């Protein structure tokens, strides 16, 4: 059914998905789940005023929303044989909150990456299809471009205001948007840009030691590791068919002729610079060449070649193979850096340990709905070492 622009949000699900595979709402006798209070709670946060909710029928398949004593909307959860939901409202915050709940439900709270397929231009689509990708986050973008995803629902009606908001802020909802036109698929650009930080790459700019990783497509990774005892490594990794990080080459630098002077001592593998690496590396290197001549002084998180960046600051060693770290994550999909404090296994060696972490906490839009997300919030207190890093980033601009 073609998409209609109307003052109603109506989503029709695949019957099997709606009734069997996922418990979308709150428990009924038929096994599904309805919880409209979560929508009211989220809408209140968006609108910055209280929105209350009351059941509108005995079966509690319909709910009415109120602002003070004024009714502002009604939500209906379909019966098992109807497999659809819809919302009408005079408050745009309700539409945004309900769309978020639908996307969260489809993703099974972060278990699956979510994709929105736009038939034609996203601002004026002929159709909007919701789907889920394979759980392997590392190839979600690749699978989306190939069409390897399952379509689970379609939006039949959508308010103009919600469509405009979604097209301008689709990254906010934790989704990938795929535009399909003239038989071609293309991923829409993220709508959030990372902060304007330059990441320092030389030891003198970050004397406490660091690990940096960045990628243009989640399948290729460049990592940089430095520690104050005098080692500096740059490694290029790809994700193989078993979804394991495979090292293609590595540059090893040693500190020589006094503190702060690093020279290339060894090249493991066949060194090759990809187009996106030009932001950092020379295309040709020689033994005993200085780090400063091979590696750029810094690079910007806003560089178009970089999809995401993580920046790891070691805090303290908890055990022989366990390090407590603070990790700053930059992504084109987020409006500001995320701070994660975690324990990182270092049994693989420091550079590989950072990849071990990334492998299990992948930087993709749908991670917004994962259990990890709740830890990514502004901290009320920061450590001294965090303050040092933030000041270094500020000075490096």
C-alpha positions as CSV (number, residue, x, y, z in Angstrom):
1,X,0.0,0.0,0.0
2,X,1.5,3.4,-0.9
3,X,2.4,5.9,1.8
4,X,-0.1,8.5,2.8
5,X,0.8,11.8,4.5
6,X,-1.9,12.2,7.1
7,X,-2.4,13.2,10.7
8,X,-1.9,9.6,11.8
9,X,0.9,7.2,12.3
10,X,-0.1,3.8,11.1
11,X,2.3,0.8,11.0
12,X,1.4,-2.6,9.5
13,X,3.6,-5.5,10.5
14,X,4.3,-8.8,8.9
15,X,1.8,-11.2,10.7
16,X,4.5,-13.7,11.7
17,X,6.8,-11.0,13.1
18,X,3.9,-9.3,15.0
19,X,2.4,-12.4,16.6
20,X,5.1,-14.9,17.0
21,X,8.7,-13.7,16.8
22,X,8.8,-10.6,19.1
23,X,6.8,-9.6,22.1
24,X,6.3,-6.0,21.0
25,X,4.1,-4.5,23.7
26,X,2.8,-5.9,27.2
27,X,1.5,-9.3,27.9
28,X,-2.0,-10.2,26.7
29,X,-3.6,-13.7,26.7
30,X,-2.6,-14.0,23.1
31,X,1.1,-13.6,24.1
32,X,1.8,-10.1,22.9
33,X,2.8,-7.1,24.9
34,X,1.3,-3.7,25.4
35,X,2.9,-0.9,27.3
36,X,1.8,2.6,26.3
37,X,3.1,4.2,29.6
38,X,6.6,4.1,28.1
39,X,5.3,6.3,25.2
40,X,3.7,8.8,27.6
41,X,6.9,8.9,29.6
42,X,9.1,9.5,26.5
43,X,6.7,12.1,25.1
44,X,6.7,14.0,28.4
45,X,10.5,14.2,28.2
46,X,10.4,15.4,24.6
47,X,7.7,18.0,25.2
48,X,9.0,19.1,28.6
49,X,5.6,18.9,30.2
50,X,3.6,16.0,31.7
51,X,1.6,13.8,29.4
52,X,-0.6,11.3,31.2
53,X,-2.3,8.2,29.9
54,X,-5.6,6.3,30.5
55,X,-7.0,3.1,29.0
56,X,-9.8,3.8,26.5
57,X,-11.3,0.3,26.4
58,X,-11.7,-2.7,28.7
59,X,-9.3,-4.9,26.7
60,X,-6.7,-2.1,27.1
61,X,-5.9,-2.2,23.4
62,X,-6.7,1.6,23.1
63,X,-5.1,4.3,25.2
64,X,-5.9,8.1,25.4
65,X,-3.2,10.7,26.2
66,X,-3.9,13.9,28.1
67,X,-2.1,17.2,28.7
68,X,-3.6,18.4,32.0
69,X,-7.3,17.7,31.3
70,X,-7.1,18.1,27.5
71,X,-7.1,14.9,25.4
72,X,-4.3,15.2,22.9
73,X,-4.2,11.7,21.3
74,X,-5.2,8.1,21.0
75,X,-3.2,5.0,20.5
76,X,-4.5,1.6,19.3
77,X,-2.7,-1.7,19.4
78,X,-4.3,-4.1,16.9
79,X,-5.7,-7.5,17.6
80,X,-3.6,-10.6,16.6
81,X,-5.4,-10.9,13.2
82,X,-5.0,-7.1,12.5
83,X,-1.2,-6.9,13.1
84,X,-1.1,-3.2,13.0
85,X,-0.8,-0.2,15.4
86,X,-1.7,3.4,14.9
87,X,-1.7,6.8,16.7
88,X,-3.5,10.0,16.2
89,X,-2.5,13.2,18.1
90,X,-2.4,17.0,18.1
91,X,1.0,16.8,19.9
92,X,4.1,16.0,17.7
93,X,6.0,14.7,20.7
94,X,3.7,11.7,20.9
95,X,4.4,10.8,17.3
96,X,8.2,11.0,18.0
97,X,7.9,8.9,21.2
98,X,5.8,6.2,19.5
99,X,8.1,6.0,16.5
100,X,11.0,5.5,18.9
101,X,9.1,2.7,20.7
102,X,8.4,0.9,17.4
103,X,12.0,1.1,16.3
104,X,13.1,-0.1,19.7
105,X,10.7,-3.0,19.6
106,X,11.7,-4.0,16.1
107,X,15.4,-4.1,17.1
108,X,14.5,-6.3,20.1
109,X,16.1,-3.6,22.3
110,X,19.4,-3.5,20.3
111,X,19.7,-7.2,19.3
112,X,19.2,-6.4,15.6
113,X,20.3,-3.3,13.6
114,X,17.3,-1.5,12.3
115,X,16.9,-0.2,8.7
116,X,14.4,2.1,7.2
117,X,13.9,1.6,3.5
118,X,12.7,4.8,1.7
119,X,11.2,4.2,-1.8
120,X,12.3,7.4,-3.5
121,X,13.5,10.6,-1.9
122,X,13.4,10.4,1.9
123,X,11.8,13.8,2.1
124,X,9.0,12.8,-0.3
125,X,9.0,9.0,-0.2
126,X,6.5,6.8,-2.0
127,X,6.9,4.2,0.7
128,X,8.6,3.5,4.0
129,X,9.5,0.0,5.0
130,X,11.0,-1.0,8.4
131,X,13.4,-4.0,8.6
132,X,16.1,-5.7,10.6
133,X,19.6,-6.7,9.5
134,X,21.7,-9.6,10.6
135,X,22.9,-9.5,14.2
136,X,26.5,-9.1,12.9
137,X,26.9,-5.4,13.3
138,X,30.2,-5.2,11.6
139,X,28.7,-5.8,8.2
140,X,25.3,-4.0,8.7
141,X,26.1,-1.2,6.2
142,X,27.4,-3.7,3.6
143,X,24.3,-5.9,4.0
144,X,22.0,-2.9,3.7
145,X,23.6,-1.9,0.4
146,X,23.2,-5.4,-0.9
147,X,19.6,-5.7,0.3
148,X,20.4,-8.5,2.8
149,X,17.8,-7.6,5.4
150,X,14.3,-8.7,6.4
151,X,11.3,-6.4,5.9
152,X,9.1,-6.6,9.0
153,X,6.7,-3.7,8.7
154,X,5.6,-0.8,6.5
155,X,4.4,2.7,7.4
156,X,1.1,3.3,5.6
157,X,0.4,6.7,7.1
158,X,2.7,9.3,8.7
159,X,2.2,13.0,9.7
160,X,4.1,15.5,7.6
161,X,5.8,16.9,10.8
162,X,7.1,13.5,11.8
163,X,8.4,12.7,8.3
164,X,10.2,16.0,8.2
165,X,11.7,15.4,11.7
166,X,12.8,11.9,10.7
167,X,14.4,12.9,7.5
168,X,16.4,15.7,9.3
169,X,17.3,13.6,12.4
170,X,17.1,9.9,11.4
171,X,20.4,9.2,13.1
172,X,18.7,10.2,16.4
173,X,16.4,7.2,16.1
174,X,19.2,4.7,15.9
175,X,18.5,3.6,12.4
176,X,20.2,3.2,9.0
177,X,18.2,4.8,6.2
178,X,18.4,3.2,2.8
179,X,17.1,5.1,-0.2
180,X,15.9,2.9,-3.1
181,X,15.5,4.7,-6.5
182,X,15.8,3.6,-10.1
183,X,16.9,0.1,-8.9
184,X,19.8,1.5,-6.9
185,X,20.3,1.5,-3.2
186,X,22.2,4.2,-1.3
187,X,22.8,4.8,2.4
188,X,21.6,8.2,3.6
189,X,24.3,10.3,5.3
190,X,24.1,10.5,9.1
191,X,22.3,13.5,10.3
192,X,24.5,14.1,13.4
193,X,28.1,15.3,13.0
194,X,30.8,14.7,15.5
195,X,32.3,17.5,17.5
196,X,35.1,19.5,16.0
197,X,38.0,17.8,17.7
198,X,41.4,17.1,16.4
199,X,42.9,13.9,17.7
200,X,46.6,14.3,18.7
201,X,48.7,11.4,17.3
202,X,52.2,12.3,18.7
203,X,53.4,11.2,22.2
204,X,54.3,14.8,23.2
205,X,50.7,15.9,22.8
206,X,49.4,13.0,24.9
207,X,52.1,11.9,27.3
208,X,49.8,9.6,29.3
209,X,49.6,7.0,26.5
210,X,46.6,6.1,24.3
211,X,45.0,3.8,21.8
212,X,43.1,5.3,18.9
213,X,41.1,3.4,16.3
214,X,39.1,4.6,13.3
215,X,37.3,3.1,10.3
216,X,35.6,4.3,7.2
217,X,33.1,1.3,6.9
218,X,33.4,-1.0,10.0
219,X,35.2,-3.6,7.9
220,X,38.6,-1.9,7.8
221,X,40.3,-0.5,10.9
222,X,43.4,1.5,11.6
223,X,44.7,1.4,15.2
224,X,47.4,3.5,16.9
225,X,48.8,2.4,20.2
226,X,51.3,4.3,22.4
227,X,52.5,3.8,25.9
228,X,54.9,5.9,27.9
229,X,57.5,3.1,28.2
230,X,58.6,3.7,24.7
231,X,56.6,1.7,22.1
232,X,54.4,3.1,19.3
233,X,52.5,0.8,16.9
234,X,50.2,1.4,13.9
235,X,48.2,-1.5,12.7
236,X,45.8,-2.1,9.8
237,X,43.1,-4.7,10.3
238,X,40.2,-6.1,8.2
239,X,37.3,-8.2,9.4
240,X,37.4,-11.6,7.7
241,X,34.6,-13.9,6.8
242,X,34.5,-15.3,10.3
243,X,34.1,-11.8,11.7
244,X,37.5,-11.9,13.3
245,X,40.0,-9.0,13.1
246,X,42.8,-10.0,10.8
247,X,46.0,-7.9,10.8
248,X,47.3,-7.0,7.4
249,X,50.3,-5.0,8.4
250,X,51.9,-3.2,11.3
251,X,54.4,-0.4,11.8
252,X,56.6,-0.6,14.9
253,X,58.4,2.4,16.2
254,X,61.1,2.5,19.0
255,X,62.2,5.4,21.0
256,X,65.7,6.4,20.1
257,X,68.2,9.2,20.8
258,X,66.5,10.3,24.0
259,X,62.9,10.7,25.1
260,X,60.3,11.7,22.5
261,X,62.2,10.7,19.3
262,X,60.5,7.7,17.7
263,X,61.9,5.9,14.6
264,X,60.5,3.1,12.5
265,X,62.1,-0.1,13.5
266,X,60.1,-2.9,11.8
267,X,57.3,-3.4,9.3
268,X,55.2,-6.5,9.7
269,X,53.3,-7.6,6.6
270,X,52.9,-5.8,3.3
271,X,52.5,-2.1,4.0
272,X,49.9,-0.4,1.9
273,X,48.1,2.9,2.3
274,X,44.4,3.0,1.4
275,X,42.8,6.2,0.2
276,X,41.2,7.0,3.6
277,X,44.6,6.5,5.3
278,X,46.0,9.6,3.6
279,X,44.6,11.6,6.5
280,X,47.3,10.0,8.5
281,X,50.1,8.2,6.7
282,X,52.7,8.6,4.0
283,X,52.4,6.2,1.1
284,X,56.0,5.0,1.4
285,X,58.0,4.4,4.6
286,X,61.6,3.3,5.3
287,X,63.3,1.9,8.4
288,X,64.8,4.4,10.8
289,X,62.5,7.1,9.5
290,X,61.1,9.4,12.2
291,X,57.5,9.0,13.4
292,X,56.9,12.7,12.7
293,X,57.7,12.2,9.0
294,X,55.3,9.2,8.7
295,X,52.4,10.2,10.9
296,X,50.4,13.4,10.7
297,X,50.4,15.6,13.8
298,X,46.6,15.1,14.2
299,X,43.5,14.3,12.3
300,X,39.9,15.6,12.6
301,X,37.0,13.6,13.7
302,X,35.0,15.4,11.1
303,X,37.0,14.0,8.2
304,X,34.7,12.5,5.6
305,X,36.8,9.3,5.4
306,X,36.2,8.4,9.0
307,X,32.9,6.8,10.2
308,X,33.9,6.4,13.8
309,X,36.8,6.9,16.2
310,X,37.5,5.5,19.7
311,X,40.1,7.0,22.0
312,X,41.1,4.8,25.0
313,X,42.8,6.2,28.1
314,X,44.2,3.7,30.5
315,X,43.3,4.4,34.2
316,X,44.8,1.6,36.2
317,X,45.6,-2.1,36.0
318,X,43.2,-4.2,38.0
319,X,44.8,-7.5,37.4
320,X,47.6,-8.8,35.2
321,X,45.4,-9.1,32.2
322,X,42.7,-6.6,33.1
323,X,42.9,-2.8,32.7
324,X,40.3,-0.2,33.7
325,X,39.9,2.4,31.0
326,X,37.9,5.4,29.9
327,X,36.9,5.3,26.3
328,X,35.8,8.3,24.3
329,X,33.7,7.3,21.2
330,X,33.2,9.7,18.4
331,X,30.8,8.9,15.6
332,X,29.0,10.8,12.8
333,X,25.8,9.3,14.2
334,X,26.1,11.1,17.6
335,X,25.9,14.8,18.5
336,X,28.7,14.6,21.1
337,X,31.4,12.2,22.2
338,X,30.3,9.3,24.4
339,X,32.3,8.3,27.5
340,X,32.5,4.7,28.4
341,X,34.3,3.4,31.5
342,X,35.1,-0.3,31.3
343,X,37.4,-3.1,32.1
344,X,39.4,-4.2,29.1
345,X,41.2,-7.5,28.8
346,X,44.8,-7.0,27.7
347,X,45.8,-10.7,27.3
348,X,46.1,-10.1,23.5
349,X,48.6,-7.3,23.9
350,X,47.6,-3.6,24.1
351,X,46.8,-2.8,20.5
352,X,44.8,-6.1,19.9
353,X,43.0,-5.5,23.2
354,X,41.4,-2.4,21.8
355,X,40.1,-4.4,18.8
356,X,38.8,-7.1,21.2
357,X,36.7,-4.4,22.9
358,X,35.5,-2.9,19.6
359,X,34.5,-6.4,18.4
360,X,32.1,-6.8,21.2
361,X,30.8,-3.2,21.4
362,X,30.5,-2.2,17.8
363,X,30.0,1.4,16.7
364,X,26.8,1.2,14.8
365,X,23.6,3.3,15.0
366,X,21.4,0.5,16.4
367,X,23.6,0.2,19.4
368,X,21.6,3.1,20.7
369,X,19.1,0.5,21.9
370,X,21.5,-1.9,23.5
371,X,22.2,-2.5,27.1
372,X,25.6,-0.8,26.6
373,X,23.9,2.5,25.7
374,X,22.7,3.2,29.3
375,X,26.3,3.6,30.4
376,X,27.0,6.2,27.7
377,X,25.9,9.3,29.4
378,X,27.6,12.5,30.7
379,X,29.4,11.6,33.9
380,X,28.7,13.7,37.0
381,X,32.3,13.4,38.0
382,X,35.4,12.9,35.9
383,X,38.8,11.6,36.9
384,X,42.0,13.8,36.8
385,X,43.2,11.8,33.9
386,X,40.0,12.5,32.0
387,X,40.5,16.2,32.6
388,X,44.0,15.9,31.2
389,X,42.7,14.2,28.0
390,X,40.0,16.8,27.5
391,X,42.5,19.6,27.9
392,X,44.8,18.0,25.4
393,X,42.0,17.7,22.9
394,X,41.1,21.3,23.4
395,X,44.8,22.5,23.0
396,X,45.2,20.3,19.9
397,X,42.6,22.2,17.9
